[in-house]
Amino acid sequence: MDDSEKFQLLQTRKLPKSFSFPAREFKDNRRASGVTKRTCQRDWLDKYDFLTYSAQEDGVHCLPCIFFPVESQSRRASILMDLPFTNWRKFTEQITTHTQLQYHQSSDAKFHAFVDVMNGQQTRINYMLNSEMYKHVTENRLFLSSVVKCIELCGRQGFALRGHRDDPTSESLNKGNFLALLKFRQEAGDDPLKNYLDSCGQNAKYISKTSQNDFLDCIKEYIQSTIVHDVLNQKWGPHYAVIADEVTDVSNYELGVCIRYVKDGIPFERLIDFAGCDSITGEAMCKNLLTSIKKVGLDPKLCRAQGYDGAGNMAGRVNGCAANCCKESPRAEYFHCASHQLNLALSKSSSVLDIKCML
């Protein structure tokens, strides 16, 4: 139960004045009938602001001991907490005894402090602590903003972030663009960045190659979510085309995945992922392609076109990537990529060796 629910229950602890408390029979030898009838008194709820009445159980409970229980060396009574108190004949005696218990007094102090806070009469100690924490968080965010801006600049300009050695033990004078940008910002008057790096521990600088990669992953996910948002919010429906090609790196093959969509009547082509490929068969390429599309939040069934080169593993009618993708998205027609067609036409148009190699 959260604080708002507790406060709501506190405000509704007393039943409406129209409610009639049911009567209970108790033994009474002073009466000819041998019994007397007693009910819960509304005045009791007015006098003891920590009590609440349960119409279902026809009994009262102690709200402080239920909401704010404390550890006690003595055995805690179950009456007024786990079980309702219903012996109206001994009400005054029982409540007096309960209010003198140490665990009730501790709970009652927390209870009244809670009421004051919810009524706006005092500030919680955790709010006071949070204000100091908020200041600390704000300073950290200013520092991280400077770090992220350096990484963003390198990404936008196509700069390599790191040199051959950029760790603190390296004696190299050129440790890479990223660390050079950080140094430049400090010298240019970026006080939050300078103050943090001068005062933080060696294990909390967030400028290592691992932290750089983590920031790059965050930027990647933000860019992907922005692109997907544009795709999903097209006024004619969340349809798109997929464009992909193998990109050979130093260790393996990778699949560059792009999507084409229309925003405000203008076509856009955006790179959304690089998928690692252990195999370059049509089936494997299709599996990696669909995994990338689903990972960013797009539905493969909404794909309406595929654009690849004319290689057999991509364009093959039986086991090519396009044929396998059509099993998942039957309306995704395959088109030979226009850029590949132009490249092939130009490469065949000239017999000059330098031109052929360049194309």
N, C-alpha and C positions, 0 to 999 in steps of 0.2 A: 504494500500500500504506500503510495507516494504522499508527499506533504499536502498537496491539494485535496486528496481524498480524505486524509485525516482531518483537515480543517473543515471540510464539508460535513463530515460525520459529527464533529464537535458542534457545529451550528445547528444541527438537526437532532441533538441528543434528547431534547425535550419534546414530547408529543403535543399536538394542538390542544387548546383548552377544551375543545369539544370531546376529547377522548375521555372515556370513563374507565378508570382502572378496575380490573376484575377483583372480586373479593376472594380471600382464602379463609378457610375455617381452621381455627386453632382451639385446642382444649382449654376450657375455662371452668373450673369447679365453682366459681362464684355465681355462675348462671345456672338457672334451672335446666336449660337445654344441655348444659355441659360443654358447649362450644361458643366461640365468639368469632365474628368475621372481621378481618382486617384487610386493608388495601395499601398499596404504595401511595405515599403522599406527595403531591406536587411540590409542597414546600421543601421537601428533602432535596429535590433536584435543584431548587433555587439556592438553598443554603450551601450544598456541596457541589461546586461547579465542575468537579472531576467525575461525577457520576452520570451514567447514561442508562436509560430504561429501555429494555427489550420487550416489546409487546408480544413477540412470539414466545418468549420464555417466561414472561411475567416476572422479570427479575431485573436487578441492576448490576452493572459492571463498573469497574474502576478504569477509566480511560488512560491515566498516566501509566499505570502498571502494565497495561496492554500495549500501548504505543511506544513507551520508552522503558522497557524492562532493564534492570541492572543486576549485576552479579550480587549474590547475597550468601554470606557464610551460613546463615540459618536457613531452615527449610521454608520455602515460599508456600503460602497457603494457596489453594486452588480456587477458593470462594472469592468472588468479585473479579476473577481473572478468567480462568478456564471454565468455571461454573458460575452461574448467576446467583446472587444472594436473594432469597425469597422469604426468609423468616422475618416478616414485618414486625412481629412481637418483640424481637431482639435487635431491631435495626440500630437504634442509638448506641447500644452497647457494642455491637459489631463494628460500626463505622468508627467509633472512638478508638477502639483497639487497632483497627487497620491504619488509621492516620498517624498512630504513634510508632509504626514500624519504620525502620531505617530505610529499607528498600523502597517503601512507598514515598517517603519524604524526598529521596533522591530522584525518583521518577517524577514526582510532582513538581520539583524545581525545574526539570527539563521541560515538563509539560507547559508550565506557565511562561517559560522563556520562549517556547515554540509559539504560544498564543500571541505574545508580544511581537515577535518577529512577523508573523502572518498578518497582524494588524498594523504593521509598519511603525511600531513604537521603538524598535532598536535594531541595530545592524548585527547580523550574524557574524560570529567570529570567523567562520569559513569565508564569508564575503570579504571581510577585512584581509584575510590571508590571500584570497583570490585577487584582490586589487593589486597586491604586491606581485603576485604571479603574473597578472595581466601585463604589468609594466615589464617584467622580465621577458614574457613572450613577445611583446611588441619590439623590444630591442633585438631579440633573436630573429624576428621576421625581417627587420631592416637589414640585418647582416646577411641573411639567406637571400634576400632580394638582390643584393649586390652580387653575390656568388652566381645566382641564376642568370642575371643579366650578362655576366661575362660569358657563361656557357651559351646563352642564346645568341650573343653576338658572333661567337665562333661558328655556331651552327648556321646562322643566316648568311655569313660571308664565306662559308666553306673552308674555314681554317681548322687545321688539326689542333686539338686541345693540348696534347702533350708532346714533349720532345722525346729524345731517346731515353733520357733519365730525368724524371721530374720529382723524385723523392728527396726528402731533406738530406739524405746522406750523399747525394750526388754533388760532385764538385764542378759540374758543368755550369758555364756562365749563362747558357740559354736553356732554360728548363721548360720551354713551351709557351704557347700563346696564352693559355688560361692563367698560369701563374704570373705572367708578364702583365696581363690586364688587371689582375688583382693588385699588383704592386703599383700600377699606374693609377688606379682609383684611390688607393691610400694616399699617394703623393698629391693627387688632385683635390684632396679634402673630403674624402668619404670617411667621416669620423666614426659612424657605427661599425663599419668594416674594420677600421684600424683598431678601435677600442676592443672589439671582440677578439681579434687575432692576437692582440697584445696581452689579454687577460685570461683567455680560455686555456684549458688543458691541452696537452699535445694529442690526446685521443678524442678531442671534441671540436676539431677545426672544420670538419666537413669540406675539405678541399682536396682530399686524396683522390686517386684514380677511381677507387670504389664509389666514393660519394659522387664524383662527376658522372659515373655511369648511372647511378641511382637517379640523379637529377635529369639525365637524358631520357631515362625511362619514363619519368613523370611528364616531361615535355611531350614525349611521343604519345603517351596515353591521352594527354589533353588535346593534342592535334587530331588524333583519331576520333575522339568523342565529338569534336567540333565538326569534322567532316561528316560523320555519321548523322549528327543532328541535322545538317543541311540536307542530307539525302532523305531522311525520314520525314522532313517537313516540306517536301515539294507539294505544290497544290494539286498536281495530277497523280500523286501517289508515290510511294517510296521505291520507285524502280531505278535501276542502274545497269550499267554495263561493266564488265570486268576485263581488264587488260593485264597480261602477265608475260614475262619472259625470263629465261634463265640468265643468271649473272654469275660468272665464274670468279671466285675469289682465290686466295692463296692456299686455302685448305680444302674447300669443297665447293659444291654448287649451291647457289641460293636462288630463290624465285622472287623476283620483284613483282609485287601485286599492286595494281592501280585500279581505281574505279572511275567511271565516267558518268556524270549526272548533269542535270540542268537546274540552275538556280537563277530565278528572276529572268528566265528566257535565255540565259547564256550558258553554254556547255562548259563544264569544268572537268579536268582530268587531275586526279590527286593520287599520289603514292600513299598507301595506307600501311604497308607492311613488307618486310623481307622474311620469307619463309625458308628455313634450312631444308635442304633436300639430300637425303642419304641415297636416294635413287632418282633417276630421271626418266623412268618409264611413264607412260601416259597415266596409268592408274595412280602411281605415287605422286605425280605432279598434281593430279586432280584432288587427291586427298589433302595435300598440303595447302592447295589453293582454297578449298572449302573450309579447312580449319582456320585459316587466316581471316576469311570473311565472317565466319561465325564468331571468332574471338573478339572482333571489334564491334559486334552487335548488329550485323546485317543478316537478313534472311536470304539464303541462297535461292529459294523459290521465287524471289522477287527480281532476280537477275533476268535481263531481257536480251543480253548480247554478250558474246565472248570475242575478244580480239587477241590473237596470238600470231606467231610466225607460221610458216608453212612446213615446219619440221614434222616428221612422222609421229613423234611422241606427243606433239601438241595438236596437230590437225588430222591425225589418222581417223578414218571413219569408223573403225572397229574398236581399237583400244587406245585411241588418242585421248589427250586430256579433255578436249572439247566433247568427245563422245561420252566419256565417263561423267562429265559435269551435267550433260543433258539428262542423265538418269536421275539426278537430284533436282534439276530445274529444266523441265522439258521445253520451256519457252525461251531458253537462252540460246539463240541462234549463233552459230560460229561465223565470224568474218575474218578473212585474212587481213592482218593489221596493215593499214595504209602506209604507215611509215616503213614497215618492212618491205612492202611492195615497191615503194619509191627507192629504197636503198638497193634492192635487187636490180631494178631497172637502170639505175645510175652505174652500179658496179659492172654491168654488162655493156654499158654504152661506150666505154672507153677502153682501149687496149694499152694505154700508158700505165706502166707498172706502179708508179708512185700514186696515181689516182686510184687504181684498183685496190691497193693496200689501204689507202686512206678511207675508202668507202667500205 
